[in-house]
Amino acid sequence: MSRVSQQENPAGGSVADAGSRPRLEDVAARVGLSTASVSLVLRGVPGPSERTRQRVLKAAADLGYQVDRTASLLASRRSRLLGVMVDVHSPFHAELVEHLHTAAEEFGYDLVLSTQTRTRDEQTAVETLLAFRSEALVLLGPVAPADTLAALHHKVPVVAVGRRIPGAQLDVVRTADDDGVGQVVDHLVALGHRSIAHVDGGKGVIATDRRRGYRDAMRRHGLAEHIRILSGDRTERSGERAARHLLDEGELPTAVVAYNDQCAIGVLAALSRAGVPVPGRVSVAGYDDDALSRLSLVDLTTVSQSAEDQARHAVRAAVERLDEGRKEPREVVLAPRLVVRGSTGEAKP
């Protein structure tokens, strides 16, 4: 068996003898980074810090590493971009995007973002991502019908984040929404609450699952006669509207479980203006554990969806489709986690 002898490099370390061309792995070993991170620097992709960039460039020069121009030409046919559709009004989506960037960089990919707003629908956002040559799409909380998403998946790999899509051939990363809301109801019942209302999130699949979780948990605790669902959506305005409705009726529940944190903050605002103490008179809980819920002035009991884990699984799913040839669909269902803060307390007689 032949063995390649090594010679010392003036800059330290060793390189192969003449005839053994320095590789990307050699540069990565020299600076103690992954080959994906080194590749980002050498391809001029935004993301790595200036300090990291200078270390990589110096190591490449010391080792005499040269980019394979033929390989670069072939690689140029790929954008190495993951397209992400994000709701511009969602603090939770903003947190997901931050973690998606980190995960994508580890695999040598970058992100292109397209926003969904009140005046810009999901289809337009997706079309923009395709126009920018996104190799795969990561859709945060998509509302399009399952067959529409399936048709899109025939064009490029699609990863749906946060939404259940039964029987679809595309990949799904989500938490068990029904279980998450069930944990909130369990927590409130343990505090002595019986009159627990739910402000729902509308007609979407995510809202349906959370509504089902509320109903199932109430029935499990023998509280079917106390089930009370108010129409809402994902906005603070809907939470305020629902709370005003409860106040106008004059029959306040002892606790309110909102569709998400934004909706819950709307409930808190309306109750505060009406002089109703929280949690002294009414306990309030949300869902998402977004940045606003953690503010000391809000201090909202909520459910964590583990944004970092969802982002990591979503990027991994896309990379497996693009670089590893995986064809079979995959659904990753993460366990939600109740986060108890100051907006919930014991029920008062």
C-alpha positions in Angstrom: 0.0 0.0 0.0 1.5 3.3 -1.0 1.7 6.2 1.4 1.8 9.9 0.6 4.7 11.6 2.3 4.0 15.0 3.9 6.2 18.1 4.0 6.0 21.0 6.3 4.4 24.2 5.0 6.2 27.5 5.9 3.0 28.8 7.5 2.7 25.8 9.8 1.0 22.4 9.4 1.6 20.3 6.4 0.5 19.9 2.8 0.7 17.1 0.4 3.8 16.7 -1.8 3.8 17.9 -5.3 1.2 16.1 -7.3 -1.3 16.2 -4.4 -3.4 19.2 -4.9 -4.7 21.0 -1.7 -8.4 20.4 -1.2 -11.3 22.3 0.4 -11.0 19.9 3.3 -7.4 20.9 3.9 -8.4 24.6 4.2 -11.3 23.7 6.5 -8.9 21.7 8.7 -6.4 24.5 8.9 -9.0 27.0 10.2 -11.1 24.6 12.2 -14.3 25.2 10.3 -16.7 23.1 8.4 -16.2 22.7 4.6 -19.6 24.4 4.1 -18.5 27.5 6.0 -15.2 27.6 4.0 -17.1 27.2 0.8 -19.3 30.1 1.6 -16.2 32.4 2.0 -14.5 31.2 -1.1 -17.7 31.6 -3.2 -18.2 35.1 -1.7 -21.6 34.2 -0.2 -22.8 36.7 2.5 -23.0 35.3 6.0 -19.5 34.6 7.5 -18.0 37.4 9.6 -15.1 39.5 8.3 -12.7 37.8 10.7 -13.7 34.4 9.5 -13.4 35.5 5.9 -9.9 36.7 6.4 -8.8 33.5 8.2 -10.2 31.4 5.4 -8.6 33.4 2.7 -5.2 33.4 4.4 -5.3 29.7 5.0 -6.2 29.1 1.3 -3.3 31.3 0.2 -0.9 29.6 2.6 -1.9 26.1 1.3 -1.9 27.2 -2.3 -5.5 26.2 -2.6 -7.1 27.2 -5.9 -10.8 26.9 -6.8 -11.6 24.3 -9.4 -12.9 26.5 -12.2 -14.6 23.6 -14.0 -16.5 22.7 -10.8 -17.3 26.3 -10.2 -18.8 26.6 -13.7 -21.0 23.6 -13.1 -21.9 24.9 -9.6 -22.9 28.2 -11.1 -26.0 26.5 -12.6 -27.2 26.2 -9.1 -28.3 29.2 -7.0 -27.9 27.4 -3.6 -30.7 29.5 -2.4 -33.6 28.4 -0.2 -36.7 30.5 -0.7 -38.6 31.3 2.5 -42.1 32.7 2.6 -42.7 34.7 5.8 -45.6 36.6 7.3 -44.2 40.1 7.9 -46.5 40.6 10.8 -45.5 37.5 12.7 -42.8 37.9 15.5 -42.6 34.1 15.6 -41.8 33.9 11.8 -39.1 36.5 12.4 -37.5 34.3 15.0 -37.8 31.3 12.6 -36.0 33.2 9.9 -33.1 34.0 12.2 -32.6 30.3 12.9 -33.1 29.3 9.3 -30.2 31.6 8.3 -27.9 29.8 10.8 -29.0 26.3 9.7 -28.7 27.1 6.0 -25.2 28.5 6.3 -24.0 25.3 7.9 -25.0 23.5 4.7 -23.5 26.1 2.3 -26.9 27.6 1.4 -28.3 31.1 1.7 -31.9 32.4 2.0 -34.0 34.6 -0.1 -37.1 35.9 1.7 -40.5 36.9 0.3 -43.1 38.4 2.5 -46.8 37.8 2.9 -48.7 40.9 3.9 -52.3 42.1 4.1 -52.0 43.3 0.5 -49.6 40.6 -0.8 -50.9 37.1 -0.9 -49.2 33.7 -0.6 -49.2 33.0 -4.3 -47.3 36.2 -5.1 -44.8 35.5 -2.4 -44.1 32.1 -3.8 -43.8 33.3 -7.4 -41.2 35.8 -6.3 -39.2 33.0 -4.6 -39.3 31.0 -7.8 -38.2 34.0 -9.9 -35.1 34.3 -7.7 -34.1 30.7 -8.6 -34.8 29.2 -5.2 -33.8 25.6 -5.3 -36.3 24.6 -2.6 -39.1 26.5 -0.7 -39.6 26.7 3.0 -43.1 28.0 3.6 -43.9 29.3 7.1 -47.5 28.6 8.0 -48.8 28.2 4.4 -52.6 28.4 4.0 -52.9 27.2 0.4 -54.9 24.0 -0.2 -52.9 20.8 0.0 -53.3 20.0 -3.7 -51.9 23.5 -4.5 -48.8 22.8 -2.3 -48.5 19.3 -3.9 -48.5 20.8 -7.4 -45.8 23.3 -6.3 -43.7 20.5 -4.9 -43.6 19.0 -8.4 -41.6 22.1 -9.5 -39.2 22.4 -6.5 -39.0 20.7 -3.2 -41.3 22.3 -0.6 -41.1 22.1 3.2 -44.2 23.3 5.0 -43.4 24.6 8.5 -46.0 24.7 11.2 -48.9 23.1 9.4 -50.3 19.6 9.2 -50.8 18.3 5.6 -52.1 14.7 5.6 -51.1 12.5 2.8 -48.9 15.0 1.0 -45.7 14.1 -0.8 -43.9 17.2 0.4 -42.1 17.5 3.7 -43.7 18.9 6.9 -42.1 20.2 10.1 -44.5 21.2 12.8 -45.4 20.9 16.5 -48.4 19.0 17.8 -50.7 22.0 18.0 -53.6 20.1 19.6 -51.4 18.8 22.3 -49.9 22.3 23.0 -53.3 23.9 23.6 -54.3 20.8 25.7 -51.3 21.6 27.9 -52.6 25.1 28.4 -56.0 23.9 29.4 -54.5 21.3 31.8 -52.5 24.0 33.4 -55.5 26.3 33.9 -57.7 23.4 35.3 -54.9 22.6 37.8 -55.2 26.3 38.9 -58.9 25.8 39.6 -60.3 27.2 36.4 -63.5 25.8 34.9 -64.9 28.7 32.8 -62.2 28.7 30.1 -62.9 30.4 26.7 -60.9 30.0 23.5 -60.3 32.8 20.9 -59.7 30.8 17.7 -57.5 31.5 14.7 -60.1 31.2 11.9 -60.5 28.5 9.2 -57.0 27.4 8.6 -55.5 23.9 9.5 -53.4 25.3 12.3 -56.4 27.0 13.9 -58.5 23.9 13.4 -55.9 21.7 15.3 -55.6 24.2 18.1 -59.4 24.5 18.4 -59.7 20.7 18.5 -57.0 20.6 21.2 -59.1 23.0 23.3 -62.3 21.0 22.9 -60.7 17.7 23.6 -59.0 19.0 26.7 -62.1 20.6 28.1 -64.0 17.3 27.5 -61.3 15.3 29.1 -61.7 17.4 32.3 -65.4 17.0 32.3 -66.0 20.6 31.3 -67.9 20.2 28.0 -70.7 22.5 29.2 -68.1 25.3 29.6 -66.7 25.1 26.1 -66.9 28.6 24.6 -65.2 29.5 21.3 -65.0 33.1 20.0 -64.2 34.0 16.5 -60.7 35.4 15.9 -57.5 35.3 13.8 -53.8 35.7 14.2 -53.9 39.5 15.0 -54.0 41.6 18.1 -57.1 43.3 16.8 -59.0 40.0 16.8 -58.0 39.4 20.5 -59.2 42.9 21.4 -62.5 42.3 19.6 -63.1 39.0 21.3 -62.3 40.5 24.7 -64.7 43.4 24.1 -67.4 40.9 23.2 -66.9 39.1 26.5 -67.0 42.4 28.4 -70.2 43.5 26.6 -71.9 40.2 27.5 -71.0 40.7 31.1 -70.1 37.1 31.6 -66.3 37.0 31.8 -64.7 33.6 31.9 -62.0 33.1 34.5 -59.5 32.2 31.8 -58.9 32.8 28.0 -56.8 30.7 25.7 -55.9 32.6 22.6 -54.9 31.2 19.2 -51.4 32.8 19.3 -49.4 35.4 21.3 -50.5 38.3 19.2 -54.1 37.5 19.7 -53.5 37.0 23.5 -51.8 40.5 23.7 -55.0 42.0 22.1 -57.0 40.3 24.9 -54.7 41.7 27.5 -54.9 45.2 26.1 -58.8 45.2 26.1 -59.0 43.8 29.6 -56.5 46.3 30.8 -58.4 49.2 29.4 -61.6 47.9 31.0 -59.8 47.7 34.4 -60.0 43.9 34.6 -56.9 42.6 36.5 -54.8 39.8 34.9 -54.4 37.2 36.3 -56.4 38.5 39.4 -59.8 38.3 37.6 -59.0 36.6 34.3 -56.0 34.5 33.3 -54.8 34.7 29.7 -52.5 32.4 27.7 -51.2 32.4 24.1 -49.3 30.2 21.8 -45.9 30.6 20.0 -43.6 32.0 22.8 -42.6 34.8 20.5 -40.3 37.7 21.5 -43.2 39.9 22.6 -44.6 37.3 25.0 -41.3 37.4 26.9 -41.4 41.1 27.6 -41.7 41.9 31.3 -44.7 44.1 30.7 -46.5 41.2 28.9 -45.1 38.2 30.8 -47.4 35.9 28.9 -48.0 32.2 29.7 -47.7 30.5 26.3 -46.6 27.4 24.4 -43.1 27.1 22.9 -42.8 25.7 19.4 -39.0 25.4 19.5 -38.2 27.8 16.6 -34.6 26.6 16.5 -35.5 23.0 16.2 -38.1 23.6 13.5 -35.7 25.7 11.5 -33.0 23.0 11.7 -35.3 20.2 10.6 -36.7 22.3 7.8 -33.3 23.2 6.3 -32.2 19.6 6.7 -35.2 18.3 4.9 -34.6 20.7 2.0 -30.9 19.7 1.8 -31.7 16.0 1.8 -34.0 16.5 -1.2 -31.5 18.7 -3.1 -28.1 17.1 -2.3 -28.9 13.5 -1.1 -31.6 12.5 -3.5 -34.3 11.7 -0.9 -37.7 11.2 -2.6 -40.0 9.9 0.1 -41.9 12.5 2.1 -41.1 13.2 5.8 -43.2 14.7 8.6 -41.3 15.9 11.7 -43.7 16.5 14.6 -42.1 18.2 17.6 -43.4 18.2 21.1 -44.7 21.6 22.2 -43.7 22.9 25.7 -45.8 24.9 28.1 -44.1 28.1 29.3 -45.7 29.4 32.5 -45.4 33.1 33.2 -47.3 35.8 35.1 -50.5 36.1 33.0 -52.0 33.0 34.6 -52.9 32.3 38.2 -55.3 30.6 40.5 -59.0 31.0 39.7 -60.8 33.4 42.1 -64.2 32.4 43.5 
